[in-house]
Amino acid sequence: MKNFKIPHVFIFLSAIILFSSALTYIIPSGKFERTTRMMNHVEQILVVPGSYEEIPKHFSLKGVILGDEVKGKSTPVSLLGLFSSIPKGLNSAAALIFFVFIIGAVLALIQHTGTINVFINMMLHKFGDSPMLLSFILFVFIASAGTFMGMGAEFIPLIPIFLMISKRLGYDRLFGLGVLTIATGVGWSTAITNPFTVQIAQRIAELPIGSGIGLRIIFFLVCAFLGFSFLVIYGKKVKKDRSRSVMPDDPFVIEGDTSLDENDKPTGKHIGIALSAIVLFALILFAVQTMGWGLIEMTGGFFAVGVCTILISGMSGDEAMKSFIKGLEMMLVPALIVGFARGIQVVLEEGMIIDTILYQAAAMLEGKHPILSAQGMYAFQTMLNFFIPSASGQAMVSMPLMVPLSDLLGISRQTAVLIFISGDGFSNLVVPTNGVLMASLAIAGVPFEKWFRFIWPLFLMLTIVAGIFITAALFINY
């Protein structure tokens, strides 16, 4: 197992797409009826409980090769559909892909000015004797942003900065990525007020928005403590003996990272670039929370950061464009990974088997003891995140079924919401269909198998803790 190596990420994701295509020939096709409703001026698409209908499959030679649509029947994914799932995935993930491209290009512009290196140097001099204090401050900030505001993909631009900090503090690549990714995962999964998970789920469950917050605060504190403790133990181990790193042979070279003289001070241009980037970043996050901005608007905001950087730095047009293009080139693989990962969902949707998986899982849970049913619901939500790696998408699909099911099983709706946020959240740390995770790993230069080897003990611990909290919720009639 120690020498196990997953193939190149594109081969790995392509294999999952192939496997998912094969499932469309084996798993019966079916669908639920959907209905729409307006909630806070946003149209929501909801599953209608009890409306599942199995759809007969149509098999033909043409269908296997090119696809053969027949009214009233489903067609398993064809050979053409298998190959076209990747461009379809790229198309459906276009907003996230372009977001990844632009943040890479903008970071390259800022990096070219030397601003990042100068301020990292200052920060490390201030916290040089307390590296874990600096890591703790960063961890708490990121985790809090995730649990209160649902921030996750917004932090992708910070990955190179966290890697530089980790390197300068004497840790490895995984520690730097872990501070950001584990904090984001813990914050997202505990969802004290996360508008993209708990608030959507509570609306569907017809619960007061923000209700049940006390238990979720305790849940967040426990999981954050576990997550940071895991990092502390790993970081100390690596700093003491680099051979104990999950990536012991990694030279840990970071593009654009240069050694600085401790007397280097930020110039007026550095300060201007940093202030403009911070202010615009804050405005972008504010707009996301209050004005409903999505990835497209965020991308435009980061584009504005790049323009301000060029103007303040005084770079020539040619110099700016060379740096901009260099950043785009660095993001090519991460951006394409997002599309490949989305291709898996495309195959499952076209084969019409996601609703069947949902229906069968719900049927298996009926008639079981509440504790067993609750844990089964949690396991199902975790599995569903592999097929639908979108929190709000999962809520729209599973919560309309989980709500009446929880009523039948004697499980409170608030507990069903807790099950949903936990099942959706923690699995984001390990599922390869999560485009944000795979893009983050590619940006950080961490192979998926190395990341999995690093994160699985923490994932197991957090999964157990979530199961304990779900059981406790049953006993206190949460």
C-alpha positions as CSV (number, residue, x, y, z in Angstrom):
1,M,0.0,0.0,0.0
2,K,2.9,2.3,0.7
3,N,4.1,2.1,-2.9
4,F,0.6,2.5,-4.3
5,K,0.4,5.2,-6.9
6,I,-2.7,6.6,-8.6
7,P,-2.1,7.3,-12.3
8,H,-2.0,10.8,-13.6
9,V,-5.0,12.8,-12.5
10,F,-6.5,12.9,-16.0
11,I,-6.2,9.1,-16.4
12,F,-7.6,8.6,-12.9
13,L,-10.7,10.8,-13.6
14,S,-11.1,9.3,-17.0
15,A,-11.2,5.8,-15.4
16,I,-13.9,7.0,-13.0
17,I,-15.9,8.4,-16.0
18,L,-15.6,5.0,-17.7
19,F,-16.7,3.2,-14.5
20,S,-19.7,5.5,-14.1
21,S,-20.6,4.9,-17.8
22,A,-20.6,1.2,-17.1
23,L,-23.0,1.7,-14.2
24,T,-25.5,3.2,-16.5
25,Y,-25.9,-0.3,-18.1
26,I,-26.2,-2.0,-14.8
27,I,-28.2,0.3,-12.5
28,P,-31.9,0.7,-13.5
29,S,-32.8,4.2,-14.8
30,G,-35.4,6.3,-13.1
31,K,-36.4,9.8,-12.2
32,F,-38.3,11.8,-9.7
33,E,-40.6,14.6,-10.7
34,R,-39.3,18.1,-10.0
35,T,-41.0,21.2,-9.0
36,T,-39.9,24.8,-8.8
37,R,-40.5,27.5,-6.2
38,M,-39.2,31.0,-5.5
39,M,-37.3,31.5,-2.3
40,N,-35.9,34.9,-1.5
41,H,-36.2,35.8,-5.2
42,V,-34.2,32.7,-6.2
43,E,-35.8,29.9,-8.2
44,Q,-35.2,26.5,-6.5
45,I,-35.8,23.1,-8.2
46,L,-37.0,20.5,-5.7
47,V,-37.6,16.7,-5.9
48,V,-41.2,15.7,-5.3
49,P,-41.2,12.9,-2.7
50,G,-43.0,9.7,-3.8
51,S,-42.8,10.6,-7.4
52,Y,-40.0,8.1,-8.4
53,E,-40.7,6.2,-11.6
54,E,-38.4,3.6,-13.1
55,I,-37.7,4.1,-16.8
56,P,-37.0,1.2,-19.1
57,K,-33.7,1.1,-20.8
58,H,-33.3,1.0,-24.6
59,F,-30.4,-1.1,-25.9
60,S,-29.2,-1.1,-29.4
61,L,-26.0,-1.3,-31.4
62,K,-26.5,2.3,-32.4
63,G,-27.2,3.3,-28.8
64,V,-23.9,1.6,-27.6
65,I,-21.9,3.5,-30.2
66,L,-23.6,6.8,-30.9
67,G,-26.5,6.9,-28.6
68,D,-30.1,6.2,-29.6
69,E,-32.8,8.3,-27.9
70,V,-36.2,6.7,-27.7
71,K,-39.2,8.6,-26.2
72,G,-40.2,7.2,-22.8
73,K,-37.0,5.2,-22.4
74,S,-33.4,5.9,-21.2
75,T,-30.3,5.0,-23.1
76,P,-27.1,4.0,-21.3
77,V,-24.2,6.2,-22.0
78,S,-22.8,5.5,-25.5
79,L,-19.2,5.4,-26.6
80,L,-19.7,8.9,-28.1
81,G,-21.3,10.0,-24.9
82,L,-18.4,8.7,-22.9
83,F,-15.9,10.8,-24.9
84,S,-18.2,13.8,-25.1
85,S,-18.8,13.8,-21.3
86,I,-15.5,15.6,-20.8
87,P,-16.2,18.6,-23.1
88,K,-19.7,18.7,-21.7
89,G,-18.2,18.8,-18.2
90,L,-15.8,21.6,-19.3
91,N,-18.8,23.5,-20.7
92,S,-20.9,23.0,-17.5
93,A,-18.0,24.0,-15.3
94,A,-17.0,27.0,-17.5
95,A,-17.5,29.6,-14.8
96,L,-15.3,27.8,-12.3
97,I,-12.7,27.0,-15.0
98,F,-12.4,30.7,-16.0
99,F,-12.3,31.6,-12.3
100,V,-9.3,29.4,-11.8
101,F,-7.6,30.8,-14.9
102,I,-8.0,34.4,-13.9
103,I,-6.9,34.0,-10.2
104,G,-3.8,32.3,-11.5
105,A,-3.1,35.1,-13.9
106,V,-3.8,37.9,-11.3
107,L,-1.6,36.2,-8.7
108,A,1.2,36.0,-11.3
109,L,0.9,39.7,-11.8
110,I,1.1,40.4,-8.1
111,Q,3.9,38.0,-7.6
112,H,5.9,39.6,-10.5
113,T,5.9,42.9,-8.5
114,G,7.5,41.2,-5.5
115,T,4.6,42.3,-3.2
116,I,3.8,38.8,-1.9
117,N,7.4,37.9,-1.1
118,V,8.0,41.2,0.8
119,F,4.9,40.9,3.0
120,I,5.5,37.2,3.7
121,N,9.0,38.1,4.7
122,M,7.6,40.7,7.2
123,M,5.0,38.3,8.6
124,L,7.6,35.5,9.1
125,H,9.9,37.9,10.9
126,K,7.1,38.9,13.2
127,F,6.0,35.3,13.9
128,G,9.4,33.6,13.3
129,D,9.6,32.3,16.9
130,S,6.0,31.2,16.9
131,P,5.2,29.4,13.7
132,M,2.3,27.5,15.1
133,L,0.7,30.7,16.4
134,L,0.8,32.1,12.9
135,S,-0.7,28.8,11.6
136,F,-3.4,28.9,14.2
137,I,-4.4,32.5,13.4
138,L,-4.6,31.6,9.7
139,F,-6.5,28.3,10.4
140,V,-9.1,30.0,12.7
141,F,-9.7,32.8,10.2
142,I,-10.2,30.4,7.2
143,A,-12.4,28.0,9.3
144,S,-14.6,30.8,10.6
145,A,-15.1,32.2,7.1
146,G,-16.2,28.7,6.0
147,T,-18.6,27.9,8.8
148,F,-20.2,31.4,8.9
149,M,-20.1,32.5,5.3
150,G,-19.7,29.3,3.3
151,M,-16.4,30.4,1.8
152,G,-14.4,27.7,0.0
153,A,-13.5,28.2,-3.6
154,E,-12.8,31.9,-2.8
155,F,-9.6,30.9,-1.0
156,I,-8.1,29.1,-4.0
157,P,-6.0,32.2,-4.8
158,L,-4.3,31.9,-1.4
159,I,-2.8,28.5,-2.0
160,P,0.6,29.7,-3.3
161,I,0.8,32.1,-0.4
162,F,0.1,29.4,2.1
163,L,2.7,27.2,0.5
164,M,5.3,29.9,0.7
165,I,4.6,30.5,4.4
166,S,4.8,26.7,5.0
167,K,8.2,26.5,3.2
168,R,9.6,29.5,5.1
169,L,8.5,28.1,8.4
170,G,10.3,24.8,7.7
171,Y,7.2,22.6,6.9
172,D,6.3,20.7,3.8
173,R,3.9,21.3,0.9
174,L,1.1,19.3,2.5
175,F,1.2,21.3,5.7
176,G,0.7,24.5,3.8
177,L,-2.1,23.1,1.8
178,G,-3.6,21.5,4.9
179,V,-3.8,24.7,6.9
180,L,-6.1,26.1,4.1
181,T,-7.9,23.0,3.0
182,I,-8.6,21.4,6.4
183,A,-9.7,24.7,7.8
184,T,-12.1,25.2,4.9
185,G,-13.4,21.6,5.2
186,V,-14.0,21.9,8.9
187,G,-15.7,25.3,8.5
188,W,-17.9,24.2,5.6
189,S,-18.9,20.9,7.2
190,T,-20.0,22.3,10.6
191,A,-22.0,25.1,8.9
192,I,-22.9,27.4,11.8
193,T,-24.6,29.8,9.4
194,N,-23.3,28.6,6.0
195,P,-25.8,30.0,3.5
196,F,-25.0,27.4,0.9
197,T,-25.7,24.4,3.0
198,V,-27.5,24.8,6.3
199,Q,-29.7,27.7,5.3
200,I,-30.9,26.0,2.1
201,A,-31.5,22.7,4.0
202,Q,-33.4,24.5,6.7
203,R,-35.6,26.3,4.2
204,I,-36.4,23.0,2.5
205,A,-37.0,21.3,5.9
206,E,-39.3,24.3,6.8
207,L,-37.2,25.2,9.9
208,P,-36.4,28.7,11.1
209,I,-33.2,29.9,9.5
210,G,-30.4,29.8,12.1
211,S,-32.3,27.4,14.4
212,G,-30.3,24.7,16.2
213,I,-27.1,26.9,16.1
214,G,-25.9,26.0,19.6
215,L,-25.1,22.4,18.8
216,R,-23.4,23.4,15.5
217,I,-21.2,25.8,17.4
218,I,-20.0,23.0,19.7
219,F,-19.6,20.8,16.6
220,F,-17.5,23.4,14.9
221,L,-15.2,23.9,18.0
222,V,-14.6,20.2,18.4
223,C,-13.9,19.6,14.7
224,A,-11.7,22.7,14.5
225,F,-9.7,21.5,17.5
226,L,-9.2,18.1,15.9
227,G,-8.2,19.6,12.6
228,F,-5.6,21.9,13.9
229,S,-4.3,19.3,16.4
230,F,-3.8,17.0,13.4
231,L,-1.8,19.7,11.6
232,V,0.3,20.5,14.7
233,I,1.3,16.8,15.2
234,Y,2.1,16.4,11.5
235,G,4.0,19.7,11.3
236,K,6.2,19.0,14.3
237,K,6.9,15.5,12.9
238,V,8.0,16.9,9.5
239,K,10.0,19.7,10.9
240,K,11.9,17.4,13.1
241,D,12.5,14.8,10.4
242,R,11.7,15.6,6.8
243,S,11.9,11.9,5.9
244,R,8.6,11.5,7.8
245,S,6.8,13.8,5.4
246,V,4.2,12.2,3.1
247,M,6.2,13.7,0.3
248,P,9.8,13.2,1.6
249,D,11.5,13.5,-1.8
250,D,9.6,16.7,-2.8
251,P,12.1,19.5,-3.5
252,F,9.3,22.0,-2.6
253,V,10.1,24.5,-5.3
254,I,7.5,27.2,-5.7
255,E,7.1,29.2,-8.8
256,G,8.1,32.9,-8.1
257,D,9.3,32.3,-4.6
258,T,12.6,34.0,-4.1
259,S,14.8,34.4,-1.0
260,L,14.7,37.9,0.4
261,D,17.1,39.9,2.5
262,E,15.6,40.5,6.0
263,N,16.2,44.3,5.5
264,D,13.9,44.4,2.4
265,K,11.0,46.7,3.2
266,P,7.8,47.2,1.2
267,T,7.8,50.2,-1.1
268,G,5.0,52.6,-1.8
269,K,4.1,50.5,-4.8
270,H,4.0,47.3,-2.8
271,I,1.7,48.9,-0.2
272,G,-0.5,50.3,-2.9
273,I,-0.8,46.9,-4.6
274,A,-1.5,45.1,-1.3
275,L,-4.1,47.6,-0.2
276,S,-5.9,47.6,-3.5
277,A,-5.9,43.8,-3.6
278,I,-7.2,43.5,0.0
279,V,-9.9,46.1,-0.4
280,L,-11.2,44.6,-3.7
281,F,-11.0,41.1,-2.2
282,A,-13.1,42.3,0.8
283,L,-15.6,43.9,-1.5
284,I,-15.8,40.8,-3.6
285,L,-16.6,38.7,-0.5
286,F,-19.1,41.3,0.7
287,A,-20.9,41.1,-2.6
288,V,-20.9,37.3,-2.6
289,Q,-22.7,37.4,0.8
290,T,-25.0,40.3,0.3
291,M,-25.6,40.7,-3.4
292,G,-25.7,37.1,-4.6
293,W,-22.5,37.3,-6.6
294,G,-21.5,34.0,-8.2
295,L,-18.3,32.8,-9.8
296,I,-18.7,35.0,-12.9
297,E,-19.0,38.2,-10.9
298,M,-16.1,37.1,-8.7
299,T,-13.9,36.5,-11.7
300,G,-14.7,40.0,-12.9
301,G,-13.7,41.3,-9.5
302,F,-10.4,39.5,-9.6
303,F,-9.8,40.8,-13.1
304,A,-10.1,44.3,-11.6
305,V,-7.5,43.4,-9.0
306,G,-5.1,42.5,-11.9
307,V,-5.8,45.8,-13.7
308,C,-5.1,47.8,-10.5
309,T,-1.9,45.9,-10.0
310,I,-0.7,46.8,-13.5
311,L,-1.5,50.4,-13.1
312,I,0.0,50.8,-9.6
313,S,3.2,48.9,-10.4
314,G,3.8,50.9,-13.6
315,M,4.5,47.7,-15.6
316,S,4.6,48.1,-19.4
317,G,2.0,46.4,-21.4
318,D,4.3,43.7,-22.8
319,E,5.7,43.0,-19.3
320,A,2.2,42.8,-17.8
321,M,0.9,40.5,-20.6
322,K,3.9,38.1,-20.3
323,S,3.3,37.7,-16.6
324,F,-0.5,37.4,-17.2
325,I,0.0,34.6,-19.8
326,K,2.5,32.9,-17.5
327,G,-0.2,32.7,-14.8
328,L,-2.7,31.3,-17.3
329,E,-0.2,28.6,-18.3
330,M,0.3,27.6,-14.6
331,M,-3.5,27.1,-14.2
332,L,-4.0,25.0,-17.4
333,V,-3.9,21.7,-15.6
334,P,-6.0,22.7,-12.6
335,A,-8.6,24.3,-14.8
336,L,-8.9,21.2,-17.0
337,I,-9.2,19.0,-13.9
338,V,-12.4,20.8,-12.9
339,G,-13.9,19.9,-16.3
340,F,-12.9,16.3,-16.1
341,A,-14.3,15.9,-12.6
342,R,-17.6,17.5,-13.8
343,G,-17.7,15.0,-16.6
344,I,-18.5,12.2,-14.1
345,Q,-21.7,14.0,-13.1
346,V,-22.6,14.5,-16.7
347,V,-22.4,10.7,-17.4
348,L,-24.5,9.8,-14.3
349,E,-27.2,12.4,-15.2
350,E,-27.4,11.3,-18.9
351,G,-27.7,7.7,-17.8
352,M,-30.5,8.7,-15.4
353,I,-29.2,6.6,-12.5
354,I,-28.7,9.3,-9.8
355,D,-32.4,9.3,-8.9
356,T,-32.4,5.5,-8.7
357,I,-29.5,5.6,-6.3
358,L,-31.3,8.2,-4.2
359,Y,-34.6,6.2,-4.2
360,Q,-33.0,2.8,-3.3
361,A,-31.0,4.4,-0.5
362,A,-34.1,6.0,1.0
363,A,-36.0,2.7,0.7
364,M,-33.3,0.8,2.6
365,L,-33.5,3.2,5.6
366,E,-37.2,2.7,6.2
367,G,-38.2,0.5,9.1
368,K,-34.8,0.6,10.8
369,H,-34.0,1.8,14.4
370,P,-33.7,5.6,14.5
371,I,-30.0,5.5,15.4
372,L,-29.2,3.0,12.6
373,S,-31.4,5.0,10.2
374,A,-29.7,8.3,11.1
375,Q,-26.2,6.7,10.6
376,G,-27.5,5.2,7.3
377,M,-28.7,8.7,6.2
378,Y,-25.3,10.1,7.0
379,A,-23.5,7.3,5.1
380,F,-25.8,8.0,2.1
381,Q,-25.2,11.7,2.1
382,T,-21.4,11.0,2.2
383,M,-21.8,8.7,-0.8
384,L,-24.1,11.1,-2.6
385,N,-21.3,13.7,-2.5
386,F,-19.2,11.6,-4.8
387,F,-22.0,11.7,-7.5
388,I,-23.2,15.3,-6.8
389,P,-20.2,17.3,-5.5
390,S,-22.3,20.4,-5.0
391,A,-23.8,21.3,-1.7
392,S,-26.8,23.3,-2.9
393,G,-27.4,20.7,-5.6
394,Q,-27.4,17.9,-3.0
395,A,-29.8,19.9,-0.8
396,M,-32.3,20.3,-3.7
397,V,-32.0,16.6,-4.5
398,S,-31.8,14.8,-1.2
399,M,-33.5,17.1,1.4
400,P,-37.0,16.9,-0.1
401,L,-36.7,13.1,0.4
402,M,-34.8,13.1,3.7
403,V,-37.4,15.4,5.3
404,P,-40.4,13.1,5.0
405,L,-38.2,10.1,5.6
406,S,-37.0,11.6,8.9
407,D,-40.6,12.3,9.8
408,L,-41.5,8.6,9.2
409,L,-38.4,7.3,11.1
410,G,-39.0,9.6,14.1
411,I,-35.9,11.6,13.5
412,S,-36.2,15.4,13.9
413,R,-35.9,17.6,10.9
414,Q,-33.1,19.5,12.6
415,T,-31.2,16.3,12.9
416,A,-31.8,15.6,9.2
417,V,-30.2,19.0,8.5
418,L,-27.2,18.1,10.7
419,I,-26.9,14.8,8.8
420,F,-26.9,16.6,5.5
421,I,-24.3,19.2,6.3
422,S,-21.9,16.6,7.8
423,G,-22.4,14.1,4.9
424,D,-21.9,16.8,2.3
425,G,-19.0,18.4,4.0
426,F,-16.3,16.1,5.3
427,S,-16.3,14.0,2.2
428,N,-15.2,17.0,0.2
429,L,-11.8,16.4,1.7
430,V,-11.4,13.1,-0.1
431,V,-13.7,12.7,-3.1
432,P,-11.9,13.0,-6.4
433,T,-15.1,14.3,-8.1
434,N,-14.8,17.5,-6.1
435,G,-13.5,19.9,-8.7
436,V,-12.4,22.5,-6.1
437,L,-10.3,19.9,-4.2
438,M,-8.7,18.5,-7.4
439,A,-7.9,22.0,-8.7
440,S,-6.4,22.9,-5.3
441,L,-4.2,19.8,-5.3
442,A,-3.0,20.6,-8.8
443,I,-2.2,24.2,-7.9
444,A,-0.3,23.0,-4.8
445,G,1.5,20.3,-6.8
446,V,0.2,17.5,-4.5
447,P,-0.8,14.1,-6.2
448,F,-4.2,12.9,-5.1
449,E,-2.8,9.6,-3.6
450,K,-0.4,11.6,-1.4
451,W,-3.2,13.9,-0.3
452,F,-5.4,10.9,0.5
453,R,-2.6,9.2,2.5
454,F,-2.1,12.5,4.4
455,I,-5.8,13.3,5.1
456,W,-7.5,9.9,5.6
457,P,-6.8,9.6,9.4
458,L,-8.3,13.0,10.0
459,F,-11.2,12.2,7.7
460,L,-11.9,9.1,9.7
461,M,-11.8,10.9,13.0
462,L,-14.1,13.7,11.7
463,T,-16.5,11.1,10.3
464,I,-16.7,9.4,13.7
465,V,-17.2,12.7,15.6
466,A,-20.0,13.6,13.2
467,G,-21.6,10.2,13.8
468,I,-21.4,10.8,17.6
469,F,-23.0,14.3,17.3
470,I,-25.8,12.8,15.1
471,T,-26.5,10.2,17.7
472,A,-26.4,12.8,20.5
473,A,-28.8,14.9,18.5
474,L,-31.3,12.0,18.5
475,F,-31.1,11.6,22.3
476,I,-31.6,15.3,23.0
477,N,-34.4,15.5,20.4
478,Y,-32.4,18.2,18.5
